[in-house]
């Protein structure tokens, strides 16, 4: 109006500004856009907590998450000191963060405390970007706080390009500035709306934008000297970059952290949710007459609750599938529990699979990460022992990775995997994540084949044993720990999964016998026995060839060790004792029967009965193992294997003669005690009693 006028003076009257445009025969009359119109155009209404397209938005089931909701509401209505104006609600994927944020928004709205909301979603192009965030929040501030509307419109009119400015400038001009003016003027009451809820920050597709949003909030609030009476509830997954951002010196002291962990007993809430949901299905489902009377069982509920791992998304996915009107609930639950296969084109966990697929697709090095996940997800066959390769430090040592590499590879899976430090087992937060990765129909290109992986790991065990044996790296604790682990689990893999051709070749090349006896613990001996027992009973091709190969090495090792013994008689005594059932103390005393002319300081007498000298472990009876003694007897009674050391009639006669000399010669006890300074008189009495009633029996000549 008066756009081309000069020296115009107007007094009185009412004027309406209309723009008239002529286009040929047609005339268009348009009204000039206002600040609120421009604000609406720049907003994303679908991000409101009560948006129409979110009519079925998740919210907390009645009587669940009560402790969490109460704690957050305490922060909402607490004294507005503004020392901590941000609350970060974080937890694994599917933990129920959005349901909590939705419920808090509804509660705040009911109490006239809600100022604005923005619910991100990576599948909705209207709310997976951050460039509409401030405009969307500002529109709601104008709506829920009418006295701020004029100031917000004025800011837009003053700078029509405000929505192209930085997030900090937008937040300052459209929200912080107007609120601060009202607060300073006394126009805002203590009960005025003050809560802004931002949910799913990690679902904003641009990770840099996620950090810029947090930086804009902290910077704008600090620029106002924290005088603006606002509270920001931010919910997200605990992604690494968000951890870093919340640790920033500007944001850290002003943030209350609220992790969704086991502290608030999510399993009990999930159980209640499942029970109530199944009760509703039984009462309202169109096919309810086909549901059994006792359904589901308490065992079914417990199974589902345990599989949920404290994450509501699994339980919600199950309920959604079982309650579908075109499905028979009882049959669907059987599918979920793995009691029957799903019908063609049925995907019970489609929603959950989409979540897992989205998360893992963002991983930088997928093959290496899947290899790490294989060690975390595949069950440990030896359920009595700790899965040591879940400890990052040991897993890196085993795989030959640099320190910190496991954490780096898993950093994009923070919403599914819990990593604490190098010395603590990594935890998989979703039990169903393992089901996903081990089911090819669900995980597709991310599938981990258990058989293939088991064979790959067997090769890694062989390689680690070979590498350690070649370098003699037995001194470091971690090397020994992993070596023990490799021997044990190599045996287990062979017994549970048919070895591939590559594994069979490596089994022939891997030194099994000598390293175990260099190590020399009772546990090592058990691995040795397990290895031979497994091969002896294995049904896979070439198992007996591998058994014979390593048995031959074992025989050669025994023969080599016996060459250091001073006399055949000594070996005969030791081998004959394999028939006896001695305690360690009697056995140690029996060593004194060896001929006087042997040097009393000769170390054989000492290490004959102790576990400290691993190089002669095979003669130990201090902690006898029937299976091990049986292996030794097999050796000593087989001429082809033991040769001149075989327990023949001559050998038994020689040992019997020694025993008889002991019994017949008076003063033997005194001679032994004086010569060796051993004072085990009770043991000697026991020995005398034993040989008074027993005599080794030689096999038939």
C-alpha positions in Angstrom: 0.0 0.0 0.0 1.3 3.4 -1.0 4.3 1.6 -2.4 5.0 4.3 -5.0 3.7 7.2 -3.1 5.8 10.2 -2.2 5.1 12.8 0.6 1.9 11.0 1.5 0.0 12.1 4.5 -2.9 10.0 5.8 -5.1 10.8 8.8 -7.9 8.7 10.1 -9.8 5.8 8.4 -9.4 2.1 8.3 -7.1 0.5 5.6 -6.8 -3.0 4.3 -3.6 -3.9 2.5 -4.3 -6.0 -0.6 -2.0 -6.9 -3.4 -3.6 -6.8 -6.8 -1.9 -8.6 -9.7 -3.0 -8.5 -13.3 -2.4 -11.5 -15.6 -4.2 -11.0 -18.8 -7.9 -11.3 -18.3 -7.5 -12.7 -14.7 -7.1 -10.7 -11.6 -5.6 -12.2 -8.4 -6.0 -10.5 -5.0 -3.6 -11.9 -2.3 -3.0 -11.1 1.3 0.5 -10.5 2.5 2.0 -13.4 4.5 2.4 -12.8 8.2 5.1 -14.0 10.6 3.0 -16.9 11.8 2.3 -18.0 8.2 6.0 -18.2 7.5 6.5 -20.1 10.8 3.9 -22.7 9.8 5.6 -23.2 6.4 9.0 -23.8 8.0 7.5 -26.3 10.6 7.0 -30.0 10.7 3.6 -30.6 12.3 4.1 -34.4 12.1 6.7 -34.1 14.8 4.2 -32.8 17.5 3.6 -35.3 20.3 -0.1 -35.3 19.3 0.3 -35.2 15.6 -2.4 -37.0 13.5 0.1 -39.3 11.8 1.2 -40.4 15.3 -2.3 -41.4 16.4 -0.8 -44.8 17.6 2.3 -43.3 19.2 3.9 -45.6 21.8 3.3 -44.7 25.4 3.9 -46.4 28.7 1.5 -49.2 29.5 -0.6 -48.5 32.6 1.2 -49.2 35.9 4.6 -49.7 34.2 7.7 -47.5 34.2 6.2 -45.7 37.2 9.5 -45.1 39.0 11.1 -43.6 35.9 8.1 -41.4 35.1 7.9 -40.1 38.7 11.6 -39.4 38.7 11.4 -37.4 35.5 8.3 -35.5 36.7 10.3 -34.6 39.9 12.8 -32.9 37.6 10.1 -31.2 35.6 8.3 -29.6 38.6 11.4 -29.2 40.8 12.8 -25.8 41.9 13.7 -24.0 38.8 17.3 -23.3 39.7 18.3 -23.9 36.0 21.6 -25.5 37.1 20.6 -28.5 35.1 18.1 -27.4 32.5 18.7 -30.5 30.3 17.7 -34.0 31.1 19.3 -36.7 28.9 17.2 -39.8 28.8 19.2 -42.5 27.1 19.1 -46.3 26.7 19.5 -49.1 24.2 17.4 -49.4 21.1 13.9 -50.5 21.9 14.3 -49.7 25.6 11.1 -47.6 25.6 12.5 -44.1 25.4 9.9 -42.8 23.0 7.1 -44.3 25.1 8.4 -42.5 28.2 8.9 -39.2 26.3 5.3 -39.5 24.9 3.9 -40.2 28.4 5.9 -37.3 29.9 4.6 -34.9 27.2 1.0 -36.0 27.9 1.4 -35.5 31.6 3.1 -32.1 31.2 0.3 -31.0 28.8 -2.4 -32.1 31.3 -0.7 -29.9 33.9 -0.1 -27.0 31.6 3.6 -27.5 31.8 4.3 -28.5 28.1 5.8 -25.8 25.9 6.8 -27.7 22.8 7.7 -31.2 21.4 9.6 -32.7 18.5 9.6 -36.4 17.9 12.3 -37.4 15.4 11.8 -40.5 13.1 14.4 -41.7 10.6 11.6 -43.2 8.4 9.6 -39.9 8.1 11.3 -37.3 5.8 9.3 -34.6 7.5 11.0 -35.3 10.9 14.3 -36.9 10.2 16.1 -33.6 9.5 17.1 -31.0 12.0 16.5 -27.9 9.9 12.8 -27.7 10.9 13.3 -28.2 14.6 13.4 -24.7 15.9 10.6 -23.5 13.7 8.4 -26.4 14.9 9.3 -25.7 18.5 8.7 -21.9 18.1 5.2 -22.5 16.6 4.2 -24.5 19.6 5.6 -21.9 22.0 3.4 -19.4 20.2 0.5 -21.8 20.6 0.9 -22.9 24.2 2.2 -19.5 25.4 0.0 -16.9 23.6 1.7 -13.9 25.2 4.8 -14.9 23.3 3.1 -15.1 19.9 3.5 -11.4 19.0 7.2 -11.4 19.9 7.8 -14.5 17.8 5.9 -13.2 14.8 7.8 -9.9 15.1 11.1 -11.8 15.0 10.1 -13.6 11.8 8.8 -10.4 10.2 12.0 -8.6 11.2 14.1 -11.3 9.5 12.1 -13.4 7.0 15.2 -15.4 6.3 15.6 -16.4 10.0 15.1 -20.1 9.1 18.3 -20.1 7.1 20.3 -18.9 10.0 22.3 -21.1 12.4 20.3 -23.2 14.8 21.7 -21.2 17.7 20.5 -17.9 16.1 17.1 -19.4 15.4 16.7 -20.6 18.9 17.9 -17.3 20.3 15.6 -15.2 18.1 12.4 -17.3 18.1 12.4 -18.9 21.6 15.0 -17.9 24.1 14.8 -14.1 23.3 11.0 -13.9 23.6 10.8 -16.0 26.7 13.6 -14.0 28.3 11.8 -10.7 27.5 8.6 -12.0 29.1 10.4 -13.3 32.1 12.3 -10.1 32.7 9.1 -8.0 32.4 7.3 -10.2 35.0 4.7 -11.4 32.4 5.6 -15.0 33.0 4.1 -16.7 36.0 5.9 -19.5 38.0 3.4 -22.0 36.5 3.9 -21.0 32.9 4.7 -23.8 30.5 8.5 -24.5 30.4 9.1 -28.1 29.2 10.4 -28.8 25.7 10.6 -32.5 24.8 12.9 -33.6 22.0 12.7 -37.4 21.4 14.8 -39.7 19.2 17.6 -37.2 18.6 19.7 -40.1 17.2 17.1 -40.6 14.5 18.0 -37.3 12.9 19.9 -38.6 9.9 22.7 -36.1 10.1 24.9 -36.9 13.1 26.6 -33.5 12.8 23.2 -31.9 13.1 22.5 -33.9 16.2 25.5 -32.4 17.9 24.7 -28.9 16.6 21.2 -29.1 18.2 22.8 -29.8 21.6 25.4 -27.2 21.1 22.7 -24.6 20.1 20.7 -25.4 23.3 23.7 -25.1 25.6 25.1 -22.0 23.9 21.9 -20.1 23.6 21.0 -20.8 27.2 24.4 -19.8 28.5 24.3 -16.6 26.4 21.2 -15.7 28.3 23.0 -16.5 31.5 20.6 -19.4 32.0 17.8 -16.9 33.0 15.3 -18.3 30.5 12.9 -20.5 32.5 13.1 -23.5 30.1 13.7 -27.3 30.6 14.8 -29.6 27.8 14.1 -33.3 27.9 16.3 -35.0 25.3 15.8 -38.7 24.6 18.2 -40.8 22.5 20.3 -43.9 22.2 23.7 -43.7 23.8 25.6 -43.2 20.6 29.3 -42.4 20.9 29.1 -38.9 19.4 26.3 -37.9 21.7 28.2 -39.2 24.7 31.1 -36.9 23.6 28.7 -33.9 23.1 27.1 -34.3 26.5 30.5 -34.4 28.0 31.3 -31.0 26.6 32.3 -28.5 29.3 29.4 -26.3 28.3 26.7 -29.0 28.5 28.1 -31.4 31.1 27.4 -29.3 34.3 23.9 -28.4 33.1 22.7 -31.9 32.3 21.0 -34.5 34.4 21.7 -38.0 33.0 19.0 -40.6 33.2 20.1 -44.0 31.9 17.4 -46.7 31.2 19.1 -49.6 32.9 18.2 -52.5 35.2 17.9 -50.1 38.2 14.3 -49.6 37.4 13.3 -53.3 37.0 12.2 -53.2 33.4 11.7 -57.0 33.4 8.9 -56.7 35.9 7.2 -54.0 33.8 7.6 -56.0 30.6 6.0 -59.1 32.4 3.0 -56.9 33.4 2.7 -55.5 29.9 2.7 -59.0 28.4 0.2 -60.4 30.9 -2.2 -57.5 30.3 -1.8 -57.6 26.5 -2.5 -61.3 26.3 -5.4 -60.9 28.6 -6.8 -58.3 26.2 -6.2 -60.6 23.2 -8.1 -63.5 24.9 -11.0 -61.1 25.5 -11.3 -59.2 22.3 -9.6 -61.1 19.4 -12.0 -62.2 16.6 -10.6 -65.7 16.7 -10.5 -65.9 20.5 -12.7 -69.1 20.6 -9.7 -71.0 19.2 -7.4 -69.9 22.1 -6.7 -72.6 24.7 -8.1 -72.0 28.2 -4.7 -71.8 29.8 -2.8 -69.5 27.5 -0.2 -68.3 27.6 1.5 -70.3 30.3 3.6 -68.6 32.9 6.6 -70.3 31.3 5.7 -68.6 28.0 5.6 -65.2 29.7 8.9 -65.8 31.4 10.5 -66.9 28.2 9.3 -63.7 26.4 10.3 -61.5 29.2 13.8 -63.0 29.3 14.2 -62.7 25.6 13.2 -59.0 25.8 16.4 -58.4 27.8 14.8 -55.4 29.5 13.9 -53.8 26.1 10.2 -53.2 25.5 10.5 -53.3 21.7 10.8 -57.1 21.6 7.7 -57.5 23.8 5.7 -54.9 21.8 6.7 -56.6 18.5 5.5 -60.0 19.8 2.2 -58.5 21.0 1.7 -56.7 17.7 2.2 -60.0 15.7 0.1 -62.2 18.0 -2.8 -59.7 18.2 -3.1 -59.2 14.4 -6.7 -59.9 13.5 -5.9 -62.2 10.6 -3.7 -64.4 12.7 -4.6 -67.1 15.2 -3.0 -65.9 18.5 -2.0 -69.3 19.8 -0.4 -70.4 16.6 1.5 -67.0 16.3 2.8 -67.4 19.9 4.1 -70.9 18.9 5.9 -69.3 16.0 7.5 -66.7 18.3 8.6 -69.4 20.7 10.1 -71.4 17.9 7.6 -74.3 18.3 6.4 -74.0 14.7 7.6 -72.3 11.5 5.9 -69.1 10.3 3.5 -69.2 7.5 4.8 -68.2 4.0 5.4 -64.5 3.8 4.9 -64.1 7.5 7.6 -62.1 9.3 6.9 -62.1 13.0 9.8 -59.8 13.9 9.6 -57.5 10.8 9.7 -54.3 12.9 12.5 -55.6 15.1 14.5 -56.8 12.0 14.1 -53.4 10.4 15.6 -51.8 13.5 18.6 -54.1 13.7 19.2 -53.8 9.9 19.2 -50.0 10.1 21.6 -50.0 13.0 24.1 -52.4 11.6 24.0 -50.9 8.2 25.6 -47.8 9.6 28.6 -49.7 10.8 31.8 -48.6 9.0 33.6 -52.0 8.8 30.8 -54.6 8.7 32.9 -57.8 8.0 35.3 -57.1 10.9 32.4 -56.1 13.2 30.5 -59.3 12.3 33.5 -61.3 13.2 33.6 -59.7 16.7 29.9 -60.2 17.1 30.3 -63.9 16.3 32.4 -64.3 19.4 29.9 -62.4 21.5 26.7 -64.1 20.2 27.5 -67.7 19.5 27.0 -69.7 22.7 30.0 -71.0 24.5 29.9 -74.8 24.4 31.8 -75.0 27.7 29.0 -73.5 29.9 31.0 -74.1 33.1 33.7 -71.6 32.1 33.8 -67.9 31.4 33.8 -66.8 27.8 37.2 -65.1 28.0 37.0 -63.9 24.4 34.2 -61.5 25.4 36.9 -59.5 27.2 38.2 -56.9 24.8 41.8 -57.1 25.9 41.9 -60.9 25.4 39.9 -60.9 22.1 42.3 -58.3 20.6 45.3 -60.5 21.7 43.7 -63.6 20.2 42.9 -61.9 16.9 46.1 -59.9 16.7 44.4 -56.6 16.8 45.7 -53.3 18.1 44.6 -52.1 21.6 41.2 -50.4 21.4 40.3 -51.9 18.1 37.3 -53.9 19.4 35.8 -50.7 20.9 36.3 -48.9 17.7 34.6 -51.6 15.7 31.6 -51.7 18.0 31.3 -48.0 18.5 28.3 -47.7 16.1 26.5 -50.5 18.0 26.3 -48.7 21.3 22.5 -49.0 21.3 22.8 -52.9 21.2 26.2 -53.6 22.8 27.5 -52.5 26.2 31.3 -51.9 26.2 32.7 -50.7 29.6 36.5 -51.1 29.4 39.3 -53.4 28.2 39.0 -55.8 31.1 35.2 -56.2 31.4 33.1 -58.6 29.4 31.2 -57.0 26.5 27.4 -57.4 27.0 24.9 -57.9 24.2 21.9 -55.8 25.4 19.3 -57.5 23.1 19.1 -61.3 23.4 17.0 -61.2 20.2 19.9 -59.5 18.3 21.6 -62.9 18.3 18.5 -64.6 17.0 18.5 -62.0 14.2 22.1 -62.4 13.1 22.0 -66.2 13.3 18.8 -66.5 11.1 19.6 -65.9 7.4 16.0 -65.3 6.5 16.0 -62.3 8.9 19.5 -60.8 8.7 20.1 -61.5 5.0 23.6 -60.2 4.1 24.5 -59.8 7.8 23.9 -63.5 8.6 26.5 -65.2 10.8 26.6 -68.9 9.8 27.3 -70.8 13.1 29.0 -73.8 11.3 31.2 -71.6 9.1 32.1 -69.4 12.0 32.9 -72.3 14.2 35.3 -73.6 11.6 36.9 -70.2 11.2 37.4 -70.0 14.9 38.9 -73.5 15.0 41.4 -72.3 12.4 42.1 -69.3 14.6 42.7 -71.5 17.6 45.2 -73.6 15.6 47.0 -70.6 14.4 47.3 -69.1 17.9 48.6 -72.4 19.3 51.1 -72.7 16.4 52.2 -69.0 16.8 52.6 -69.4 20.5 54.5 -72.7 20.2 56.9 -71.2 17.6 57.6 -68.2 19.7 57.5 -70.0 23.1 55.3 -67.1 24.4 54.3 -68.8 27.6 55.5 -66.2 30.1 52.8 -63.6 29.8 49.6 -64.2 31.7 47.4 -63.3 28.7 49.3 -65.6 26.4 48.8 -68.5 28.8 45.2 -67.7 29.4 44.4 -67.6 25.7 46.5 -70.7 25.0 44.5 -72.7 27.6 41.3 -71.3 26.1 42.4 -72.2 22.6 43.2 -75.8 23.5 39.9 -76.3 25.3 37.7 -74.8 22.7 39.5 -76.3 19.8 38.5 -79.7 21.3 34.9 -78.5 21.8 34.5 -77.2 18.3 35.8 -80.5 16.9 33.2 -82.4 19.0 30.3 -80.2 18.2 30.8 -79.1 14.6 32.2 -81.3 11.8 35.6 -79.8 10.9 36.1 -78.4 7.4 39.0 -79.6 5.2 41.1 -76.6 6.2 40.5 -77.3 9.9 41.6 -81.0 9.4 44.8 -79.9 7.7 45.6 -77.5 10.5 44.8 -80.1 13.2 47.5 -82.2 11.7 50.0 -79.3 11.8 49.1 -78.0 15.2 51.4 -79.1 18.1 49.1 -80.5 20.7 51.3 -82.6 22.9 54.6 -80.7 23.8 53.1 -77.3 24.6 50.6 -78.8 27.1 53.4 -80.4 29.0 55.5 -77.3 28.9 52.6 -75.6 30.7 52.2 -78.4 33.2 49.0 -77.8 35.1 46.3 -80.3 36.0 43.9 -78.3 33.8 46.4 -78.7 30.9 46.3 -82.4 31.4 42.6 -82.5 31.2 42.6 -80.6 27.8 45.1 -83.2 26.6 42.8 -86.0 27.6 39.8 -84.3 26.2 41.5 -83.8 22.9 42.3 -87.5 22.5 39.0 -88.6 23.8 37.2 -86.3 21.3 39.2 -87.5 18.4 38.8 -91.2 19.4 35.0 -90.9 19.4 34.6 -88.4 16.6 32.7 -89.5 13.5 34.0 -86.9 11.0 36.3 -88.0 8.1 40.0 -88.4 9.0 39.3 -88.2 12.8 41.2 -91.5 13.4 44.1 -90.4 11.2 44.4 -87.2 13.2 44.2 -89.3 16.4 46.9 -91.7 15.3 49.1 -88.7 14.1 49.0 -87.0 17.5 49.3 -90.3 19.4 52.5 -91.0 17.6 53.8 -87.6 18.6 52.8 -88.4 22.2 54.7 -91.8 22.1 57.8 -90.1 20.7 57.6 -87.5 23.5 57.4 -90.2 26.1 60.2 -92.2 24.7 62.4 -89.1 24.5 61.7 -88.2 28.2 62.4 -91.7 29.4 65.9 -91.6 28.0 66.9 -89.2 30.8 66.0 -91.8 33.5 69.0 -93.5 35.2 67.7 -97.0 35.1 65.1 -99.3 33.5 64.2 -100.3 37.1 63.2 -96.8 37.9 60.8 -96.7 34.9 59.5 -100.1 35.8 58.7 -98.9 39.3 56.9 -95.9 38.0 54.9 -97.8 35.4 53.9 -100.6 37.7 52.5 -98.1 40.1 50.0 -97.1 37.5 48.1 -100.2 38.6 48.1 -99.1 42.2 45.8 -96.7 44.0 48.2 -94.8 46.1 47.9 -91.4 47.8 50.5 -88.9 47.1 52.2 -89.2 50.5 52.6 -93.0 50.3 53.9 -92.6 46.7 56.5 -90.1 47.8 57.7 -92.5 50.5 57.8 -95.3 48.0 60.4 -93.4 46.0 62.9 -94.3 48.7 62.8 -97.9 47.5 65.1 -96.9 44.7 68.7 -98.3 44.9 71.0 -96.7 47.4 73.7 -96.0 44.9 71.5 -93.4 43.2 72.5 -89.9 44.2 70.0 -88.8 46.9 70.1 -85.3 45.5 69.1 -86.6 42.1 66.1 -84.5 41.1 64.1 -87.4 39.7 63.1 -88.5 43.2 61.6 -85.1 43.9 59.8 -84.4 40.7 58.5 -87.9 40.5 55.5 -87.0 42.7 55.1 -83.2 42.3 53.3 -81.1 39.8 55.9 -78.4 39.8 58.1 -80.1 37.1 55.9 -80.2 34.1 58.5 -82.0 31.9 57.7 -85.3 33.7 54.1 -84.6 34.3 53.1 -87.9 32.8 54.4 -89.9 35.9 52.4 -87.8 38.4 50.1 -89.6 40.8 49.7 -86.8 43.3 46.3 -86.0 41.7 45.7 -89.2 39.7 43.5 -89.2 36.7 42.1 -92.6 35.8 41.8 -91.7 32.1 45.4 -90.5 32.0 46.8 -93.5 33.9 44.8 -95.6 31.4 46.6 -93.9 28.5 49.9 -94.6 30.1 49.1 -98.2 30.7 48.0 -98.5 27.1 51.5 -97.2 26.1 53.5 -99.4 28.5 51.6 -102.6 27.6 51.9 -102.1 23.8 55.3 -103.4 22.5 55.0 -101.5 19.2 54.6 -98.2 21.1 56.8 -98.5 24.2 59.6 -100.9 22.9 62.1 -101.9 25.5 60.1 -100.0 28.2 57.1 -102.3 27.8 55.8 -103.8 31.1 56.8 -107.4 30.4 57.0 -110.3 32.9 60.7 -109.3 33.4 59.7 -105.8 34.4 57.1 -107.1 37.0 59.6 -109.6 38.3 62.2 -106.8 38.9 59.7 -104.6 40.7 58.4 -107.5 42.8 62.0 -108.4 43.8 62.5 -104.8 45.0 59.3 -104.9 47.0 60.2 -108.2 48.6 63.6 -106.9 49.6 61.9 -104.0 51.3 59.7 -106.3 53.3 62.5 -108.8 54.3 65.2 -106.4 55.2 65.1 -105.1 58.8 66.1 -101.5 59.4 64.9 -100.2 56.1 63.0 -97.5 57.8 66.0 -96.2 59.7 68.1 -96.3 56.6 65.6 -94.3 54.6 65.1 -91.7 57.3 68.8 -91.2 57.9 69.7 -91.1 54.3 67.0 -88.7 53.0 66.0 -86.9 56.2 62.4 -87.7 55.6 60.4 -88.1 58.8 57.1 -89.6 57.4 57.0 -92.5 59.9 53.2 -92.8 59.6 53.6 -93.1 55.8 56.2 -95.8 56.2 53.9 -97.8 58.4 51.2 -97.5 55.8 53.5 -98.6 53.1 54.7 -101.6 55.2 51.0 -102.5 55.7 50.2 -102.1 52.1 53.0 -104.4 50.8 52.3 -106.9 53.5 49.0 -107.7 51.8 49.7 -106.7 48.1 52.1 -107.8 45.5 52.2 -106.5 42.0 51.1 -109.2 39.6 52.9 -109.7 36.4 50.9 -110.4 33.3 51.2 -113.9 31.9 54.5 -114.6 30.3 
